Each structure stands twice: as C-alpha cells, then as structure tokens.
Amino acid sequence: MITAATSQDIRELIELVNSAYRGPASRKGWTTEADLLDGELRTDDESMKTLMKKPGATILKFLSGEQLTGCVYLEKQKEDLYLGMLSVSPAAQSQGIGKKLLLAAEEFGKAHECLRIVMFVISLRHELIDWYERHGYQRNGETKPFPKNNKFGIAKQPLEFVVLEKKLS
C-alpha cells in the first residue's frame, strides 16, 4: 500500500533511507552509496522534518503489511516534480517496490499538473541510472556539482550529479 507519510513516520523513514544507502545494512542491497561516500547517514531527524515541511513536498511511503519498506520524496517545483530519496529496504529490494513507488510518483505528478519529473543521480551510479532509463527517464545533458560540505557523507572521489527527466503526458 502506498500512502503519504506523516510526521509520525519520521523515525522509520530515517532508518529506511539510511539502511538503503549507507552503512553495513546498505551492502545487502544494490542501492548502496557506501563505496562512494564516507559516513553512516543519508538523512537525519532535522533534515527529514525540514523536507516534510517544504511547500509542495510529499513523501510517499510503501507499506508491506504494517512494515515501511519503501519511500520517495516528491516536491512540486513550478511545472516540474522533483523526485529524490527513492529508497527500498535492502531486504525487500528486487520485489518491484521501487517500480511501484516510481509509478505512484508519476501519477502524483500528473494529478498535480506537472509536465515532467526531474531527479539528480550520482554520475558513477551506472546501475541506478540504467534502472531509471529502463523506466523511461533520460539524461537531459545537465550535470550538477556534488556538495562539498555535505553533512551526510564525504565523497571518496570527485562526484557530480547527472540530471534525469521524464515527460509526463
């Protein structure tokens, strides 16, 4: 089941996102960034609360029974829908949860009259970029610098983001 997250979900969202991207638990899945960034956290309480309070922002959560196993951050930015923090529990990866969240994000974007979905992906995450491309997202030729003073990880090598987008019809 996919529903909008609330402030009562913050602790579980933080645990989910951090387990999907950082630390030892992330190595059980294919979405880990642990080889690219030092640090155990991808997000924290303060950052999650800030995201949830942003105007036009929503976090969709995926429940497997009563357990939170996936989420995605969405933010309407004029005619675009920014998609970030798509996370699936490493133990539940490869079960179609990410695809279901991606489709829910696209439906959300259409319902909110967005023309396209835009996201930033670390350029070295080839398998992740390939996954998004298989789902209709394309590189638009833009790159963005990776933050140098990132409180959620220090790059082990030079990093940048590629911008992916998908037009919504």
KOLSEPA-733950 format. One record per atom (N, C-alpha, C, CB): z, y, x. Coordinates in pm, whole numbers, plus 50000, padded with zeros to 5 digits. Last residue first. Glycine has a CB too. Example, Ala and Ser with C-alpha at 12.3 -4.5 7.8 and 13.67 -1.06 7.14 Angstrom:
% residues 2
507084977551285
507144989451367
507875000351290
505724994051408
507804943151319
507804955051230
507804967051320
509054955351131
END
This chain:
% residues 169
480405127050268
479405130350166
480005129150027
478175121350179
481465138550581
481865132650453
480845136450348
483305137250411
480725130750917
480435138950799
480865131350674
478935142650793
482925127651177
482165120351076
481965129450958
482885107151034
483515130651531
483485135751395
482665126451305
482905149951392
485345135451832
484565126751744
484585132751605
485135112151742
485575148752146
485695151852004
484755142651927
485365166951976
487515136652415
486205138452355
486455141052207
485255125852378
489895150652641
489575145052510
488095146552484
490405151952399
490815140652974
490295150252879
490045142952748
488995157152931
492665136853279
492275132453146
491675144053068
493475126653071
493355125053605
492795135753522
492285130153388
491655142953598
496215102953585
494935106753642
494385118153558
493945094553647
498505100753449
498475093953578
497195096953654
498635078953558
500025126753267
498795119353299
498885113453438
497555128353286
503005123153111
502355129453224
501175120753263
503345131553344
504285128252787
503625119952885
502915128052991
502645110852818
505185147252607
505085133352566
504265124852661
504495132552429
504975172552691
506325166952692
506315152252653
507235174752598
502525183352899
502735175452779
504125169252786
501645164652764
501145203353052
502595203053035
502965195652908
503175217353033
498405199153019
499035196653150
500555195353138
498685207853247
496495183852766
497565193252802
498245189452933
498595193952690
493065179752837
494325172952806
495455182252849
494425158852879
490465200052696
491355196352807
492595188952757
491775208952886
487775185552516
488945194352515
489835190252632
489735193452378
484265185652451
485445179952514
486555190352507
485155175852662
481445178952238
482545187452283
483595179252356
483185194852165
479675160552137
479335167252262
480425176152318
478105175252242
480535146051928
479745157851895
479375165852020
480515166751798
480435111351874
480785122251967
479935134251930
480575117952118
481055099051546
480165101551658
480745112351747
478755105451609
481955072751319
482285085151390
481375086451511
483785085351433
481505047951199
480685059351160
481005072551227
480785061051017
482865026751300
483255031251166
482585044451128
484775032651157
482025023951554
481655013151461
481985016851316
482365000051499
483355046151659
481905046751643
481415035751548
481195045551779
485985036151670
485655047151579
484145048051556
486185060451636
485545016451868
486045012651736
485715023651634
487575010151741
484775032252090
483835022452034
484245018451892
483745009852123
487205045552132
486015053252094
484975043952031
485415060452218
488695023152211
489065030552090
487885038952040
490285039552119
487445015452445
487525005752335
487895012652204
488554994952368
487745038952604
486425034252562
486485024652443
485735027552679
489495061252680
489835050952581
488555045252520
490765056752470
488835082752834
488895069752901
489235058252806
489915070253012
489115104852665
487765100252702
487755086552769
487115110252795
491225104452391
491165104852537
489875097952582
492425097852601
489995121252109
490355108452168
490245109852319
489435096752115
490355140351820
490275140751966
490765127252019
491125152752025
488385144651518
489525139351594
489275140951742
489785124551560
487425153351190
487335156051333
488585150251400
487205171351360
485425149150908
486685145650974
486455147451123
487155130850939
483835173050688
483835163050795
485265160350840
482965167850913
484255187850461
482885184150493
482805173550602
482105196250535
486675184750201
486355186350342
484925181450367
487375178650431
487825183449944
486595190849966
486315194150113
486635203449888
489825165849901
490225179449936
489045187949982
491285179150045
488505142349860
489285147649748
489705162149773
490515139049723
487525138150120
486605140950010
487325147349893
485905128049964
489985133050253
489135144250292
488155148050182
488365140750417
490805109650122
491645121650117
490805133950149
492845120450217
488775092750207
488915095750063
489755108250043
489555083749989
489395092350480
488095097450436
488125100950287
486985087150463
491915080550474
491765094150527
490455100350480
491825094050681
491235055350379
492095063850296
492005078450343
493565058950302
489765046350601
489085048150472
489905057050378
488835034550406
491885045450786
490715053950811
489955056650682
489785047350915
493515026150670
494015039850685
492865049650708
495025040750801
491805004050693
492245008550560
492775022850566
493314999150504
491615002350972
490415004950893
490795010050754
489554992150881
494274995851034
493675008251085
492445012051004
493305006751232
494474970750909
495304981850864
494714995150910
496734980350918
493184947950997
492454956950908
493244968950860
491974949450792
494474933651185
494584928451048
493904937750947
496054926551010
494784943251441
493674933851416
493794927051279
493634923351525
498374946751450
497024951051483
496034939751462
496954955951628
501004940651413
500134940051294
498704944251323
500714948751184
502324944551648
502424931151588
501474929551470
503844928451542
501934972151692
501254962351776
501264948151716
501894962051914
501334991651402
502304983751478
501574973451563
503314976751383
499095017651435
499375004951370
500334997451461
498044996651344
498085051051385
498965041551452
499145029151368
500325047851482
496625080651446
496385068151373
497125057251450
494835064951359
496905106851541
498065097951541
497855085551454
499285105451493
494665125851329
495355122651453
496415111951431
495985135151513
492105144951200
492765131951195
493395129251330
491755120551157
491355173251012
491725168151144
492485155151124
492575178551225
488785181250815
490035173950809
490285168450949
490005162450701
487225213150751
487395200750826
488725194250793
487295203450977
487145237650638
486305227350576
486405213850647
484865231950574
490365245150727
489185251050661
488385239950594
488295258950763
491835217850786
491585229850866
490265235750819
491545226651021
494235195350689
493055202850643
492975215750723
493125205850489
495285168250865
495525182550846
494225189450806
496115189050975
496985137350893
495825144650843
496195159350824
495295138550710
497995108751065
498255122951040
496955129651001
498875129851165
498795076250960
497785085351014
498155099450972
496345081450964
500235043351008
500255057150960
499095064851021
501605064050994
501775010950953
500695019650996
500875033750941
499365014150953
503944996850864
503164990750972
502004999551018
502634977550927
506994995450718
505995005150762
505244999250881
506665018850800
507784970850480
507794974750620
506654984450651
507704962550710
507694959550236
508534971550248
508554977050390
509944968550203
504454950350248
505694947550176
506514960350177
506494935650241
503424971950456
503204957550440
504494952350378
502864950250579
502295004350406
503414995250394
502894981050377
504314999150276
501205032050572
500785018950522
501995009950522
499625012950609
501105066950505
501775055350563
501275042750495
503315056550549
499825098350598
499715086650511
500385074950581
498215083350479
500945130050615
500945117550689
500865106450586
502225116250781
499415161750595
499915149950525
499945138550624
499035146450401
499045197350585
499245184850658
499835174050568
500145187150778
498915222750478
497715214550472
497845201050540
496595221850533
501305236250699
500505238050578
499235229550586
500145252950556
503695214550846
502505222950863
501755224350732
501565216950971
505755196750822
505925209750756
504685218650767
507105216950817
505065174850974
505195173050829
505295186250754
506415164550799
505165185751233
503895181251177
503965180351024
503495167651235
507955190051255
507025201351262
505675197551201
506835205851409
508905163851248
509295173251142
508345185151139
510755178151163
507775154551486
507385148451358
507745157751242
508075134751340
509085170551676
507625171351661
507165165651528
506925163951776
511785162151641
511395176251625
509895177551599
511775184251750
511615134051699
512085139251570
511605153551544
513605138751566
508545126851880
509995126851862
510335133351729
510705134151979
505915107552038
506415117851947
507935116851941
505795116351806
505565090952243
504355097752198
504755109052102
503385087852128
507635081552518
507485087252385
506105093252362
508535097852363
507855072852778
508085063052672
507745068252533
509515058452675
505775079253061
506655083852954
506715073652843
506195097352900
502525084553190
503925080853213
504745086453099
504435086053351
499345072953084
500395083253079
501755077253111
500415089852941
497685051053111
497135064453135
498195075253149
496195068153024
498965028353042
498295028353172
497755042153209
497165018253171
499885034052784
500855032652892
500215032653031
501645020052873
498625035352553
498225045752649
499095044752775
498365059852585
497535008452342
498465014252438
497825025152524
499025003452528
496124994152157
496075008752148
496955015752252
496485013252011
496344966952141
495234972152221
495164987452220
493934966552171
499704953452187
498524957152109
497444962752201
498874967452001
501674949952366
501354938352281
500114940952197
502544935052190
502194973952481
501334964852557
500994952152479
502004961052688
504084986452327
502684990152308
501724980552378
502445004252359
506534977552423
506044972252295
504554975152277
506834978352179
506914993052662
506614978752668
506034973152538
507854971052704
505335025852612
506415016552641
505975001952635
507535018852546
503125037552348
503875038652474
504895027552489
504575052052481
501765032552104
501115039352214
501825038752348
500925053252179
503265018951914
501825016651918
501175022152044
501175022851797
505845028451941
505585014351974
504095011451986
506205005251867
505525054951853
505885052351992
505605037852031
507365055652016
504905050151581
503955057051668
504265054051815
503985072251643
507305036751491
505965030751480
505005036951581
505425032451339
509325055451540
509375042151602
508005035551602
510395033151528
508405076351375
508575078351520
508565064951592
509895086051550
508565064251123
507275068951175
507335070651327
506895082351109
511325059851096
510415048351104
509045052351159
510245042050965
512205086951086
512705077751189
511755065851206
514135072751152
510745097250855
510565102450991
511015092451097
511335115451007
510965092050588
510255082250670
510205085850817
508845080650619
512035113550461
512895101650474
512255090850561
513215095950337
509955131150439
510915133450547
511855121550565
511725146150518
507225108650357
508165119550328
509115121150446
508955116850196
503755099150335
505095098250395
505915110350353
505005097350550
501775087750069
502155098950155
503575096850207
502035112450079
500605053450091
501165064950020
501455076050120
502465060949943
499195022250054
499125034850129
499625046050040
497665037750178
500004988250085
500005000050000
500005012550089
501235000049904
END
